[in-house]
Amino acid sequence: MSESRKQAWQALKDQPAETLTQLFAADPDRVAKLSARLAIGPGSILFDWSKTHLTDGLLDGFEALAEAADFTEMRRKLFAGEVVNPTEGRAAEHSALRGVGKEASVEEAAALLARMQLLVEAIHEGALGEVRHLIHIGIGGSALGPALAVDALSRDLALVDVHVVSNIDGVALEAAFARCDPATTLVAVASKTFTTTETMTNATSALKWLAENGVSDPYGRVIALTAAPEKAVEWGVDETRILPFAESVGGRYSIWSSIGFPVAMAVGWEDFQAMLDGAAEVDVHFRDTDGRANLPLRAAFADLFYSRLRGAQTRAVFAYDERLRLFPSYLQQLEMESNGKSVTAEGKPVDGPTAPITWGGVGTDAQHAVFQLLHQGTHLVPVDFIASIAPGDELDPAHHRILLMNCFAQGAALLVGRSAEDPARAYSGNRPSATILVDDIDPATLGALIAFHEHRTFANAVLMDINPFDQFGVELGKEMSNKIDRGLSNFDASTIALGEAAGLG
């Protein structure tokens, strides 16, 4: 670690520790200072960090850390399409898909998206016959993003009924089969390399299902979404139904590419484009705004305060909106696969904890499951609440009013706590939370929320001096699985016994 980084961290450690109630009492402008509104399309998103322990002194200290970490230069490299993934020698150009990045990359991305638009609109107009269902097969980023967006945006009316299948467990694929008519079903196969074992095994089974149910040309019902189009051709997909994306787009950042095909199929191109545009507005804010006014960077300041200075090992995210029920799961991969590292970008051991464990759920269900620990447990867990002012339903407004009251009440209760003579009924308070309040869950807002967290993840990585764009930790298990397929003899006694018990020997 450089001397300037050491000094910045030490200055942060030297900041006084105050309770949240003390901070509110000492500064009547606290809410105004630590809240900000970001315009997105016709609406906006309100971010409120006033219930965290951030102070002017801490923000000054984190800005000094960002300067020591050369954050401005790393951000420039990100948007310039330069190498920001040193272990693989790659750029990370997901923002180019939204129209923000290196000019040549933006032009290439626009051409690929135009190709996707033509295919989506042709299918909607009947070019491949009647299409009522789409089974989207992928895993990791090739599935989590589409599942989130389809679930959030197509609840009222889906142009095509989309089923996202990621698990190799055949039960998941059979459940999709049961909901689809083979004669009116397309299969999207999403794999960056077009070699992912789980995805290709599921895809082969889907082709078999089509053939066994009267589809004369199963391969003619397949759309390939990949950065390796030549592999898709070898597998049997006609090149007119292959939608490529750039090698510089990582899996967990790929919803903006052809991996978003099922989203466009479900909601139409106009809404998919609105999602891209909402993300682009966050890109521009992140690229052009410095210091604490940069909202993803400010979120990273809060993250690092709790993980590095207060010892918090987890971060909880609770969506008080059924439309965002998959958002915590999406963030798990984004944050933990990106920043769950133990070496710096230079390959040296890190000097402190990196990504906390991201977890969460949906309000109000989670209140009756895990909030006991948040209020009275021994773990310090910073919480993010996400809510929408506009409801997603047309029922009695009492439903949404009660939902929002619960969301805001939980943050207030974590803040102040409650004293009691009976220790079992006492709440310590001084437990941090942040709130993200959107006008509505529409395509632009969803795109903005995802992009905000992408840049938050990147900002955290830069401040910790780690590479958020490789994921070698997921490879070892895959390699070991392939070894088991070749025989158990070289494994430990426990693995051999388990394999033999399951009939794998």
N, C-alpha and C positions, 0 to 999 in steps of 0.2 A: 504494500500500500504506500502511495506517495506521502510525503510529509504533509502536503496541503490537505489531503484526505484525512490523515490522522488528526490534524489540528481541527478540522471541521467537525469530525465526530466527537472529539474531546469537548469542543465548545458546546455541542448539543447535549452531551452528558452533564455538563456543568449548569444547565438551565434549572431554575428552581422547580420543585414539584408542588403543584397546587391542585386542589380538588376542583371538579367542575363547578360546584356551587360557588366556590371562592372566585373562580374566573368570571362567572356571570355577574357576581356582586361587584367585582372590581372594575368592570368595563361595560357601561350601558350600551355601547355600540358594538358589542361582541357579535350579535347576530348579523348585523350589516357587514361587518368586516369579514366574517367567515361564511357568508352566503353569496351566491352568484347565480345569475340566470343566463343561460345560453340559448339564443334564438335558433330554432330548427324549423325550416320551412315556415308554415303559417303559425306554428306553435312555439313552445319553449320548454326547457328543462331547468328546474331550480335545484341547485346543489346547496346543502346546508351542512357545514362541518362545525357548527358552533357547539355541538354537544360532544366534540372530541377535545382532547387536551392541547390542541394547537394554540399557540400564543404568538404575539408579535416577535418575541425573542426566538422561539423555535422556528418560525418561518424565516426569520433572518438567517438563522443557523443553517437551515436546509438549503436556502438559496446559496449560501457560501459552499455547502457541500456540492450542489449542482455545478457551481463554477469549478470547483476542484476536480470534479468528475468529468469535466469537459462536455457537459450535457449539450450545450448549444452545437458543438461540432458533431457529436454523435447524431443529434436530430437532423442536422444538415445532411449527413451521409445517408440517413434513412430515406429522406425524400429525394435525394439526388441519385438514388439507385446505386450507391457505392456499397462495397462489402461491409456488412454489419454482422454477418455470421462468419467469423473468422475460421472456425473449425471446419467448415464446409466450403469456405471461399465464395459465399453467395451474398447477394443483396436480398432484401426483404421488401418486395414491391406490391404488397396488397393494396396500398393506398392508390397506386397507379390505376387499379381497376375502378376506382371511384373518381378518376380524373385528376388526381393530385400526385405529382411525382415527376420523374425525369420525362422530358417531352417524348422521346422515342418510345419509352415504355408505356406512356399514356396512350400514344397512338396505336401501339400494338394491342394493348388491352381493349381499346375501343373497337378495333377490328374484330377481335375474338368475340366480344360481347354482341356486336352487330350480327355476327354469324349465329350466335345463340338466339338472338331475338327473331331472326328469320325462321329458325326451326321451331321455336316455341309458337310463334304466330301461325305458322303453316299447320302445325299439329292442331292448334285450337280451331283452325278453319277446315279441318277434316282431311288433310293431305295423307295421313296414315290411316284413314278410316275413322270409325267412331272410337274415341279414346275417353273412357270414363275413369280409369284407374291408372295409377303409376306406382310401381314398387321401386323405391329408391334404395339401392344396396350400397353401403359403404361402411366405414368404421372410423372412430375418432373424429377428427375434424371434418371428414367427408360425410358424417352423419349427424353430429351434434348440432352444427349450425343450421342445416336444412330442417332438422326436426324442430328446433326452437322457432324458426321463422314461420314454418308452415302452421305450427300449433298456435302461434300468437296472432297470425294475420288472416287465417282462412276459416275462422270459426263460424262466421256468419254465412258465407257463401264461397265454396271452393269450385273453381272452374273444372278442376280434375281432383279426384279423391286420391290423396298421396299417403302412402304408407312407407315410413323409413325403417329399414331393417339393418341393424348393425351386428347383433349378436350371432356368433357361429352356432349357438344352441338352436337346433332345428325347430324348437317350439316357436321361436320368434318368426321364422319364415313361414311356418304353417299357419300362424295366426293371420299373416298378411294374405296368404292364399285364400283363406276362408272368407275374406272380405272382398275379394276381387273376382270379376268374371274374366277368365282367360281371353275370351274373344275381344274384349275391349280394354286390355291391360298392356301398358308398356313397362319395360324394365330399364331403369337407369343404373348403370354400373359405374360407381365413383371410386376411382383409385388413382392416386398420383402416378404410381409406377405401373399400374395395371398388373401387379404381381402379388398384391396383398392376399395372404392365404385365406383369411376369413371371408373377405369380399369375393374372391374368385370362386371359392367353394360354394358360397350362397348363390352366386350368379349361375353357376353350372346347375344347381338344383332348380333354380327358377326357370331355366331353359327346358329342363326335363319336365317340369310341371306344365309349361306351355304346350310342349309336344304331346304329352300324355292327355291333354285336354283339347285336342283338335286343332291346334295352331300349326299350320303346315310349314311355316317358315319362322321358327322361334327367333333366330338371329335378326330377322327383319323387324322384330319388336324391341330391339335393344338400342339404347342410347348410351354411348360411352363418354364419360367425363374424366379426362386424364391429361397429364403432362407428358405422357408417352404414347402418342397416337399410333405409332408403328406397332406397339404391343397389342393395341386394341384391334388393329387390322389383322395381325397374326392370329388373334383369338377368334376372329370371324365376323367382326362388326364392319359393315360397309362404311367407307370413309365419309359419306354424306351424313352419317348419323354419329359422327365423332365430334365432340366439342372439346378442343384442347384448352389448356391454360398454361401459363409460363412456369418454368422450373423455379423461378424466384418467388413463387407464391407458396408458402408453407401450408400444410394441411389444416391446421387450426385457424388459419387466416384466409381460408379459401372460399368462404360462402359468397364472396363478391364475384367469384369467377364462374365458370360453367358448373361448379359444384352447387351453385344456387339454382340450377335448372329446375329442380322440383318446386322451388319457391315460386319461380316465374310461371310454372305450369299450374300451380294451385291458385295464385292470386292475379295472374296476368302481368304482362311486361310493364305496364304503367306503374303498378305498385312496386315491382322489383326495382325499377329505375328510381322510384322515390326513396327506397331503402338505400340505394347507392348514394343518392344526393344528400340524404340526411347524414350519412357517414362522412361524406366529403366536407360538410360544414364543420364537423369536428376536426377533420384533418387540417383544414385551413386555420382553425383556432389554435390547434396544437403546434402547428408549424410556425405561426406568426406571433405568438404571445409568449412573453418571457416572465420568469419568476413565478411568484405565488398567484398571479393572475391567470396563469396557464392551469386550467382546471384538472386535466389528467395528472400534471406534475404535482399540483397541490394534493391530490388524492394519494399520490405516491409518498409525499411527505408524511401524511397521516399513517399510511401503511408502515413505513419504516420506523416511525416513532414507536409504534406499538410492538413491532416484531423485534427491532434491534435495541430499543432503549427501555422497553417495559416487559420484555420477555413473553409476549403473546405468541403462542404457537399456532393459533388458528384465526381465521377471519370468517365471520358468518354473514350470509346474504339472504335476506328474506324479502320475497316479492309479495306485496299485498295486492296482487292482481292475478287471477287465474290464468290470464293470457301469458304471463311470464313465468309459469310454473316450472319450465325447463331452464330458466336463466341461470340458477345456481349450478346446475349440472354443466351447462355450457362454460361457465366461468371456471369450474374446477379444472377442466382441461387447459383452457387458455392460460390460467395463472400457474398451475402446478407443473404442467409439462414445460412451460416456458422458463420458469424461474426456480424450479426444483433442482438446483445445481449445488455442487460442493466444491467447484473450482472456479476461478476467475476466467475472464475472457482470454487471459494469457496462460491459462492452465495451471495456475498456482492455487493452493488451498485458500478458500474464502476465509475472511476474518470475522465472520459472524453468521447468524442464521440468514437463510435466503427466503424462499417463498413460504409463507405460512400455509397451513392446511385450509383450503377453501371449502366451506360446506354451507348448508342452508336449507331452505324450504319455502313453503308458501304460507302466508298469513291468511286466515287465522288458525289454520290447522296446527302450525308449528307452536303456537302459544300453548297448546294443550299437550305438547310432546317434549319440547326441548327447552322452553323458556325458563323452567325451574332452574336449570343450571346457569342460565345467563344472569338471573336475578340473585340467586343465593349460593351458587356453586363457588368453588375455590379457583376456577380458571378465569383469567382475564381474557374476554373475547370481544374485540371490537366488532360492531355490527353495522351493516349497511341495510337500510330500509329503502325499498323502491315501491312507489305507489303512483297511481294515475288519478288526476282530478276527475276526468270523465269516466263513467262506468263502461264496462264492456257488455252490459245486459240492458234489457228494457223492462225489467221487473220494477216493483215498488222501490223508489229511491232510498227507502230505509236500508236496503241491503248494502248499498255502496256507502251510505253515511256511516253505518256501523263498522264497515270494513276500515274506512279512513280513521274513524275515532280510535279503533283498536291500534292501528299503526302508530298514530301520533302519541297515544297513551303509553305504548311500550317504550318509546324513546324517552318520554318524560319520566317514567318510572325508573328506568335504568339510570337516569341522571340523578334524581333526588333521593331515591330509596325511601325508607321509612324506619323510624326507630320504634322499638317496642320492648316492654319489660320481659316478654317471653322471647328468648333468642330465636326460637324456631319461626317466629312471626316477624323477625326484623330483616330489613333489606339494607345493605350497606350503601347502595347508590354509588355515585362516582364511576359508573360503568359507561364506556363511550359508545356513541352511535353517530352515524351520519345518515342523512335522508336525501334521496333523489326523488323529486316530485315532478312528474311529467304532466303535460296538459292532457294527453291521450296516448294510447298505445296504437299508433298508426305506423305505416311503413317507414316514414322518415325518422320518427322517434326511435323505432327499434334499431334502425341503422346507426343512429347517433349513439345509442346506448352501447351497442357492440363496439363501435369505433372508440368511444371514450375508454372502455376497458382495455382494448388493445393498446392504446397509447399509455394508459396507466401502467400496464404490464411492462412496456418498453421503458418507461421512465424509471420504474423500480429497478429494472435490470441495470440501467446505466449508473444509477446511484450506488448500486452494489458491485459494479464492475464485473457483471457476468453476461454471458451470451444467452439471450432468450430465444434464439431461433434454431438451435439444434435440440435433439431429443434422443440422444444415444441411450438413455436409460430405459427406453421401451424396447431396445433391440435384443438385450441379453435373454429375456424370457422367450422371445420368438426363436432365437438360436437354440435354446435348450429344448424347446418344444420339438423342433426338427430333429434334434439328437435323440429324444425319446422315441420318435417315430422309427429311428434306425436301430434302436435297441436300448435296453435299460442297464446293461452290464457296467457301464462306466459311471453310474450315479451313486449317490450316498444310499445307505441301507434303507432309510425311511422312504425315499422316492422310489426305490426298487420295490419295496413292499406295497406301497400305494398303487403303483402301476400294475403289479401282478394281481392285486385284489380287484382292480377294475378291468382285468383282462387285457391289458396293454402289452404284457410280456411276450 
